[in-house]
Amino acid sequence: METRQVLLVDAFAAEPMTGNPAGVVPEAEGLTDDQLRAIANELGASETAFVLPSEEADRRLRYFTPEREVDLCGHATIAAHAALFERGALDAEQCTFETACGVLDAEVKSDGTVWMEQGDADIREVDLPLEDVADALGADVATLRDVGADLPLAVGDTGFPWLLVPINYFEHLSGLDPNMAAIEACCEAADAMGLYAFTFDTISGESTLHGRAFAPLAGIAEDPVTGTAAGACGAYVRRYGALDDTIEQVVVGQGHFLDRPGTVRVDTDGTETWVGGRAVTTLDGSLTIPAADEDDGIIEI
């Protein structure tokens, strides 16, 4: 057996116990896929980022939910770079990281804010009955139709495909009663991995949008604060001209309904998309894992 350092880092947060917790393994070289899955399952965060060497970039990141590997995760990327910076393993600078989506750019600011490039936004309209989507969310179809005249249902993908669903008012976003099986069916019909419901009716004067992310296909019922969803949604509203020209940066609030409020900042022209935020380490410990030829699973913390 061997021991590896593991972290829990709250991303898109300025203080502990807010934002979205991500697992981070700063030195994951030599671990098998089964070990990576076991560690992610043991940490229990929606995603865990594993930092590995790369021949193509400054580092490689692999991302695992407790159930499966995913190509890209925004909050885990922010968490990993913030944790490396906090520990002196990364300077305030521009850098590159390799993912299953290709090599992407990141930038760490001197105050610890991390900006990450996401893949160019692929936005495609989908032909789903509004009634089916409303039923899946436990919402009155009028709350979708009110906005849908100007903003069609679409899948936005900057590395993780989200079915983007505009809602007219914050109180209706707050009152959603999601049916996970029905959300899975909508996502499968749209060829998406998750559903992101959002509104322009926000609770913070700073925010442009407020969102909720449901991704049962990835093993996540509701995600607190979601970088890939915020990036895709920011590109989508920019692409469809739904923002005033004076709004230079899309600020997305999320997590309030899970008592984990956080903020994602999005710079996008509708295609090229960058996402930024702060992060706070809340747990720093060691995990003892079995050797690759032993039974998979975590032995002890």
C-alpha positions as CSV (number, residue, x, y, z in Angstrom):
1,M,0.0,0.0,0.0
2,E,1.0,3.6,-0.5
3,T,0.0,7.1,0.8
4,R,-0.9,10.1,-1.3
5,Q,-1.7,13.6,-0.4
6,V,-5.4,14.5,-1.0
7,L,-7.1,17.8,-0.7
8,L,-10.7,19.1,-0.6
9,V,-10.8,22.6,-2.2
10,D,-13.9,24.8,-2.3
11,A,-13.9,26.4,-5.8
12,F,-15.6,29.6,-6.9
13,A,-15.6,30.6,-3.2
14,A,-13.9,33.2,-1.1
15,E,-14.4,31.5,2.2
16,P,-14.6,27.8,3.4
17,M,-17.8,25.8,3.2
18,T,-19.1,27.7,0.2
19,G,-18.8,27.2,-3.5
20,N,-18.2,23.8,-5.0
21,P,-15.9,21.3,-3.2
22,A,-13.5,19.4,-5.5
23,G,-11.1,16.7,-4.6
24,V,-7.5,17.4,-5.7
25,V,-4.6,14.9,-5.8
26,P,-1.5,17.0,-6.4
27,E,0.8,14.1,-7.3
28,A,-1.2,11.3,-9.1
29,E,1.6,9.8,-11.2
30,G,1.7,6.1,-11.2
31,L,-1.9,5.5,-10.1
32,T,-4.1,3.2,-12.1
33,D,-7.5,4.1,-13.4
34,D,-9.1,1.9,-10.8
35,Q,-7.2,3.6,-8.1
36,L,-8.2,7.0,-9.4
37,R,-11.9,6.0,-9.4
38,A,-11.5,4.6,-5.9
39,I,-10.0,7.8,-4.6
40,A,-12.7,9.9,-6.2
41,N,-15.3,7.7,-4.7
42,E,-13.7,7.9,-1.3
43,L,-13.4,11.7,-1.3
44,G,-17.0,11.9,-2.4
45,A,-16.8,15.3,-4.2
46,S,-18.7,15.7,-7.4
47,E,-15.4,15.7,-9.2
48,T,-11.8,15.1,-8.2
49,A,-8.8,16.4,-10.3
50,F,-5.7,14.3,-10.6
51,V,-2.5,16.2,-11.4
52,L,-0.1,14.3,-13.7
53,P,3.0,15.1,-15.8
54,S,2.4,16.0,-19.4
55,E,4.6,16.0,-22.5
56,E,2.3,18.5,-24.2
57,A,1.7,21.0,-21.4
58,D,2.8,22.2,-18.0
59,R,0.7,19.5,-16.4
60,R,-2.1,17.1,-17.2
61,L,-5.4,16.9,-15.4
62,R,-7.8,14.0,-15.3
63,Y,-11.2,14.3,-13.7
64,F,-13.3,11.7,-12.0
65,T,-16.8,11.8,-10.5
66,P,-17.5,9.1,-7.9
67,E,-18.8,7.0,-10.8
68,R,-16.9,7.8,-14.0
69,E,-14.2,9.9,-15.7
70,V,-15.3,13.1,-17.4
71,D,-13.4,15.1,-20.1
72,L,-13.4,18.5,-18.3
73,C,-14.5,20.0,-15.0
74,G,-14.4,23.7,-14.4
75,H,-14.5,23.9,-10.7
76,A,-11.9,21.1,-10.2
77,T,-9.6,22.9,-12.6
78,I,-9.9,26.1,-10.6
79,A,-9.4,24.1,-7.4
80,A,-6.3,22.3,-8.6
81,H,-4.5,25.4,-9.9
82,A,-5.4,27.4,-6.7
83,A,-4.1,24.5,-4.5
84,L,-0.9,24.3,-6.4
85,F,-0.4,28.1,-6.2
86,E,-1.2,28.1,-2.5
87,R,1.5,25.4,-1.9
88,G,4.1,27.2,-4.0
89,A,4.1,24.6,-6.7
90,L,2.8,27.1,-9.2
91,D,3.7,30.8,-9.6
92,A,1.3,33.6,-10.5
93,E,1.6,33.2,-14.2
94,Q,0.1,31.8,-17.4
95,C,0.4,28.1,-17.9
96,T,-1.1,25.2,-19.9
97,F,-2.8,22.0,-18.9
98,E,-3.6,18.9,-20.9
99,T,-7.2,17.4,-20.7
100,A,-9.2,15.0,-22.7
101,C,-10.5,18.1,-24.6
102,G,-7.0,19.1,-25.6
103,V,-4.4,21.5,-24.2
104,L,-5.9,24.5,-22.6
105,D,-4.6,27.7,-21.1
106,A,-4.8,28.9,-17.5
107,E,-3.7,32.0,-15.7
108,V,-3.2,32.4,-11.9
109,K,-3.3,36.0,-10.6
110,S,-1.3,37.2,-7.7
111,D,-4.4,37.3,-5.5
112,G,-5.0,33.6,-6.2
113,T,-7.8,34.0,-8.7
114,V,-7.6,31.3,-11.3
115,W,-8.8,31.8,-14.9
116,M,-9.1,28.8,-17.2
117,E,-9.7,28.6,-20.9
118,Q,-12.5,26.3,-21.9
119,G,-13.1,24.7,-25.3
120,D,-14.6,27.0,-27.9
121,A,-18.4,27.0,-27.2
122,D,-20.4,24.7,-29.4
123,I,-24.0,25.9,-29.2
124,R,-26.7,23.9,-31.0
125,E,-30.5,24.3,-30.8
126,V,-32.5,21.2,-29.8
127,D,-36.1,20.3,-30.6
128,L,-37.5,19.1,-27.3
129,P,-41.1,19.8,-26.2
130,L,-41.1,22.5,-23.6
131,E,-43.7,20.5,-21.7
132,D,-41.3,17.6,-21.3
133,V,-38.5,19.8,-20.0
134,A,-40.9,21.7,-17.7
135,D,-42.3,18.4,-16.3
136,A,-38.7,17.2,-15.7
137,L,-38.0,20.3,-13.7
138,G,-41.3,20.3,-11.9
139,A,-42.1,23.8,-13.3
140,D,-45.0,25.4,-15.0
141,V,-44.3,25.4,-18.8
142,A,-45.2,29.1,-18.8
143,T,-42.0,29.8,-16.9
144,L,-40.0,28.4,-19.8
145,R,-42.2,29.7,-22.6
146,D,-42.0,33.3,-21.3
147,V,-38.3,33.3,-22.1
148,G,-38.2,30.8,-24.8
149,A,-39.5,33.1,-27.5
150,D,-36.1,34.8,-27.5
151,L,-33.9,32.1,-26.2
152,P,-34.5,28.6,-27.6
153,L,-33.6,25.4,-25.9
154,A,-30.0,24.6,-26.8
155,V,-27.1,22.4,-25.8
156,G,-24.0,24.4,-24.9
157,D,-20.7,22.6,-24.8
158,T,-17.3,24.0,-23.7
159,G,-16.0,20.6,-22.7
160,F,-19.1,19.2,-21.0
161,P,-22.5,19.4,-22.8
162,W,-25.3,21.1,-20.9
163,L,-29.0,21.4,-22.0
164,L,-29.5,25.1,-21.3
165,V,-33.0,26.0,-20.1
166,P,-34.0,29.7,-19.4
167,I,-36.5,30.4,-16.6
168,N,-38.3,33.7,-16.3
169,Y,-38.0,34.5,-12.6
170,F,-35.8,33.7,-9.7
171,E,-38.8,32.5,-7.6
172,H,-39.5,29.9,-10.3
173,L,-35.9,28.8,-10.4
174,S,-36.0,28.5,-6.6
175,G,-39.2,26.4,-6.7
176,L,-38.0,23.7,-9.1
177,D,-38.9,20.2,-8.1
178,P,-36.6,18.1,-10.4
179,N,-37.4,14.6,-11.4
180,M,-34.0,13.0,-12.0
181,A,-35.2,10.2,-14.2
182,A,-37.1,12.7,-16.4
183,I,-34.0,15.0,-16.5
184,E,-31.9,12.0,-17.6
185,A,-34.4,11.3,-20.4
186,C,-34.3,15.0,-21.6
187,C,-30.5,15.0,-21.6
188,E,-30.3,11.7,-23.5
189,A,-32.8,13.1,-26.1
190,A,-30.7,16.2,-26.5
191,D,-27.3,14.4,-26.4
192,A,-26.3,16.3,-23.3
193,M,-24.8,15.2,-20.0
194,G,-26.6,17.7,-17.7
195,L,-29.4,20.3,-17.6
196,Y,-28.6,23.9,-16.5
197,A,-31.6,26.0,-15.7
198,F,-30.9,29.7,-15.3
199,T,-32.6,33.1,-15.0
200,F,-31.6,36.7,-15.5
201,D,-33.5,37.6,-12.3
202,T,-30.7,37.5,-9.8
203,I,-30.4,38.0,-6.0
204,S,-27.1,39.9,-6.3
205,G,-26.7,43.2,-8.0
206,E,-23.3,42.0,-9.3
207,S,-24.7,38.9,-10.9
208,T,-25.8,38.6,-14.5
209,L,-27.3,35.2,-14.2
210,H,-28.3,32.7,-11.5
211,G,-28.3,29.0,-12.3
212,R,-28.9,25.5,-11.1
213,A,-27.1,22.4,-12.5
214,F,-28.6,18.9,-12.6
215,A,-26.4,16.1,-14.0
216,P,-27.7,12.7,-12.9
217,L,-26.1,11.0,-16.0
218,A,-22.8,11.9,-14.4
219,G,-23.9,10.7,-11.0
220,I,-24.6,14.3,-9.7
221,A,-28.1,15.2,-8.7
222,E,-27.5,18.9,-8.2
223,D,-24.1,20.5,-8.5
224,P,-23.4,23.6,-6.3
225,V,-21.4,25.8,-8.6
226,T,-20.5,24.7,-12.1
227,G,-17.7,26.2,-14.2
228,T,-18.5,24.3,-17.5
229,A,-22.2,25.2,-17.2
230,A,-21.5,28.8,-16.4
231,G,-19.1,29.1,-19.4
232,A,-21.5,27.4,-21.8
233,C,-24.4,29.5,-20.6
234,G,-22.4,32.7,-20.8
235,A,-21.4,31.9,-24.4
236,Y,-25.0,31.0,-25.2
237,V,-26.6,34.3,-23.9
238,R,-23.8,36.3,-25.6
239,R,-24.3,34.4,-28.9
240,Y,-28.0,35.2,-28.9
241,G,-27.6,38.8,-28.0
242,A,-29.4,38.6,-24.7
243,L,-26.9,40.8,-22.9
244,D,-26.6,44.6,-22.9
245,D,-23.5,45.7,-24.7
246,T,-22.2,47.4,-21.6
247,I,-21.9,44.0,-19.8
248,E,-18.3,43.0,-20.4
249,Q,-18.1,40.1,-18.0
250,V,-20.8,37.6,-17.3
251,V,-21.1,37.0,-13.5
252,V,-23.0,33.8,-12.6
253,G,-24.3,33.1,-9.1
254,Q,-25.1,29.5,-8.1
255,G,-25.3,27.2,-5.1
256,H,-27.6,29.3,-2.8
257,F,-30.3,26.6,-2.8
258,L,-27.7,24.1,-1.5
259,D,-26.3,26.5,1.1
260,R,-23.1,26.7,-0.9
261,P,-23.2,30.0,-2.6
262,G,-20.5,30.8,-5.2
263,T,-19.6,33.0,-8.1
264,V,-18.3,32.2,-11.5
265,R,-16.9,34.9,-13.8
266,V,-17.1,34.3,-17.5
267,D,-15.3,36.2,-20.3
268,T,-16.7,35.2,-23.7
269,D,-17.4,36.5,-27.1
270,G,-20.0,33.8,-27.7
271,T,-17.3,31.3,-28.8
272,E,-14.0,31.7,-27.1
273,T,-14.7,31.3,-23.3
274,W,-12.7,31.8,-20.1
275,V,-14.0,31.1,-16.6
276,G,-12.5,32.5,-13.4
277,G,-12.9,32.3,-9.7
278,R,-11.3,31.9,-6.3
279,A,-10.8,28.7,-4.2
280,V,-10.2,27.8,-0.6
281,T,-8.6,24.6,0.7
282,T,-10.7,23.1,3.5
283,L,-9.0,19.7,4.0
284,D,-5.4,18.6,3.6
285,G,-4.6,15.0,4.5
286,S,-3.1,11.7,3.4
287,L,-5.0,8.8,1.9
288,T,-3.7,5.2,2.2
289,I,-4.6,3.3,-1.0
290,P,-4.0,-0.4,-1.9
291,A,-1.4,-1.3,-4.4
292,A,-2.7,-1.7,-8.0
293,D,-2.7,-5.5,-7.7
294,E,-4.7,-5.5,-4.5
295,D,-8.5,-5.1,-4.1
296,D,-9.6,-1.8,-5.3
297,G,-10.9,0.6,-2.7
298,I,-9.6,2.8,0.0
299,I,-8.2,1.3,3.1
300,E,-8.0,4.2,5.6
301,I,-7.6,7.9,6.0
